[in-house]
Amino acid sequence: MRLKIIACLTLLIMGWTSVEPAFAANEPEQVRQIITDAVAAVVKILAEEGLEKDLRRAKILTAVEPLFDFASMAKLSLGRKHWPLLDAEQQTEFVSLFKKQLEKTYLDKAEQFGDEEVEVGPAEAIGSKIHVNTVVLSKGEDFGIKYKLYKAKDGWQIYDVEIEGVSVISSYRSQYDDQLRTGTVAELLQAMREKVDPKAEEQWQE
Amino acid sequence: VAAAPNGTVDFTAFEDEFDLDSEHRVFDPLAPYNRFMFKVNDKIYLWVLKPVATGYGKVVPESGRIAARKCLDNLGFPGRLVNNLLQFKIKSAGVETARFAVNSTVGVLGLFDPAKSKFGLEPQPEDVGQTFGRYGVGEGFPIVLPLFGPSNLRDAIGRIGDHFLDPVSYLDPLEARLAVRAYDQVNYESLHLGEYEKLVEGALDPYLLIRDAYKQNRDSKIQE
């Protein structure tokens, strides 16, 4: 742990002293604005009355989807060791299943917090990335949600979300790692299919 | 969606953040027992706690349950104060003291939280496990405690300290103490119904998910 802290500090200091900054000075503020707008859009949709559940979920997805780099998140979750074990077709399916699972998790969380108060805190520049801290006040309790963005080809995109210090990518990583240590890629994909769509089990058996 | 089909992300840009080569396996020597106890706790939640909390939630309005939660939370002040002091978080210790003073009086025995809503004094929760962590004590290994759920060697020992710092532990007779604890648990669950199910529903291995989430959550709290 201590070694890790020293390593982090060293990296941090090296980052500070490196010649050119990874992005322009006003970019953290721009990224913060992106998150502020997205959060406001979701809160607004959640507050809409008389909206059917499926329609509401679809509307939320349309609002936030462009912000997430699902393909990269999927790739990071599998890790450098396992990713090349999948052939091109399996990679495509993995990304699509991962995306569906993440969307489901995100929507469940959004519905749980409802149209509660959300405070968007300051944006932090961490190396070449920008993290935006938000606090959701739900039923008298605060929940910290951190959006982590990196500069993708087409602008800033989310590569990870932390809820109360728990990283989505890290959590998926250990699950996939464990599955692939004891089973095959085909088995992992099948397990994911069943999680995303319970009917997939029957199709598999036919 | 702007992302290219199979993720254009370069692994090297993220290796300082995630363990991308998955070299570090979690040391979990009690895994068989832990998995067993995880299942037991899961059933206790589904078969006992959840139905009771659901029924209770139908009778008592949400505002009342939140007030009860705050009141019991306010009683945890001694533990938060001592642990903030032990970690030399003098300012946080002061904030907690002010919160306790304001909420116990203006906040009607802690039923409300004017310290936060009126004075912007945010809670500064700390427990003995976090203090140990702050002093460099490692987590040891994961332990699933009966009823209490996920923990580790460090935090399980820390709980003993928390017990002595909690005023509820000094309630007499024992029945009163157990009743308060059980009520606290049911009340808490009534405000969080469905969250646990949603969390484990999408997991390939619920035990691993909860174990790792617990560790990440504790690590982030210790670093704060």
Boltz contact constraints between the chains, C-beta under 6 A:
constraints:
  - contact:
      token1: [A, 11]
      token2: [B, 16]
      max_distance: 6.0
  - contact:
      token1: [A, 65]
      token2: [B, 1]
      max_distance: 6.0
  - contact:
      token1: [A, 69]
      token2: [B, 3]
      max_distance: 6.0
  - contact:
      token1: [A, 71]
      token2: [B, 3]
      max_distance: 6.0
  - contact:
      token1: [A, 71]
      token2: [B, 6]
      max_distance: 6.0
  - contact:
      token1: [A, 71]
      token2: [B, 7]
      max_distance: 6.0
  - contact:
      token1: [A, 72]
      token2: [B, 7]
      max_distance: 6.0
  - contact:
      token1: [A, 72]
      token2: [B, 9]
      max_distance: 6.0
  - contact:
      token1: [A, 75]
      token2: [B, 7]
      max_distance: 6.0
  - contact:
      token1: [A, 75]
      token2: [B, 9]
      max_distance: 6.0
  - contact:
      token1: [A, 76]
      token2: [B, 14]
      max_distance: 6.0
  - contact:
      token1: [A, 79]
      token2: [B, 20]
      max_distance: 6.0
  - contact:
      token1: [A, 79]
      token2: [B, 22]
      max_distance: 6.0
  - contact:
      token1: [A, 80]
      token2: [B, 11]
      max_distance: 6.0
  - contact:
      token1: [A, 80]
      token2: [B, 20]
      max_distance: 6.0
  - contact:
      token1: [A, 80]
      token2: [B, 21]
      max_distance: 6.0
  - contact:
      token1: [A, 81]
      token2: [B, 21]
      max_distance: 6.0
  - contact:
      token1: [A, 81]
      token2: [B, 22]
      max_distance: 6.0
  - contact:
      token1: [A, 91]
      token2: [B, 6]
      max_distance: 6.0
  - contact:
      token1: [A, 101]
      token2: [B, 202]
      max_distance: 6.0
  - contact:
      token1: [A, 105]
      token2: [B, 202]
      max_distance: 6.0
  - contact:
      token1: [A, 108]
      token2: [B, 198]
      max_distance: 6.0
  - contact:
      token1: [A, 139]
      token2: [B, 66]
      max_distance: 6.0
  - contact:
      token1: [A, 139]
      token2: [B, 191]
      max_distance: 6.0
  - contact:
      token1: [A, 140]
      token2: [B, 66]
      max_distance: 6.0
  - contact:
      token1: [A, 154]
      token2: [B, 2]
      max_distance: 6.0
  - contact:
      token1: [A, 164]
      token2: [B, 217]
      max_distance: 6.0
  - contact:
      token1: [A, 165]
      token2: [B, 216]
      max_distance: 6.0
  - contact:
      token1: [A, 165]
      token2: [B, 217]
      max_distance: 6.0
  - contact:
      token1: [A, 165]
      token2: [B, 220]
      max_distance: 6.0
  - contact:
      token1: [A, 166]
      token2: [B, 213]
      max_distance: 6.0
  - contact:
      token1: [A, 166]
      token2: [B, 216]
      max_distance: 6.0
  - contact:
      token1: [A, 166]
      token2: [B, 217]
      max_distance: 6.0
  - contact:
      token1: [A, 171]
      token2: [B, 212]
      max_distance: 6.0
  - contact:
      token1: [A, 174]
      token2: [B, 208]
      max_distance: 6.0
  - contact:
      token1: [A, 174]
      token2: [B, 212]
      max_distance: 6.0
  - contact:
      token1: [A, 175]
      token2: [B, 204]
      max_distance: 6.0
  - contact:
      token1: [A, 175]
      token2: [B, 205]
      max_distance: 6.0
  - contact:
      token1: [A, 175]
      token2: [B, 208]
      max_distance: 6.0
  - contact:
      token1: [A, 177]
      token2: [B, 22]
      max_distance: 6.0
  - contact:
      token1: [A, 178]
      token2: [B, 208]
      max_distance: 6.0
  - contact:
      token1: [A, 179]
      token2: [B, 204]
      max_distance: 6.0
  - contact:
      token1: [A, 191]
      token2: [B, 204]
      max_distance: 6.0
  - contact:
      token1: [A, 195]
      token2: [B, 202]
      max_distance: 6.0
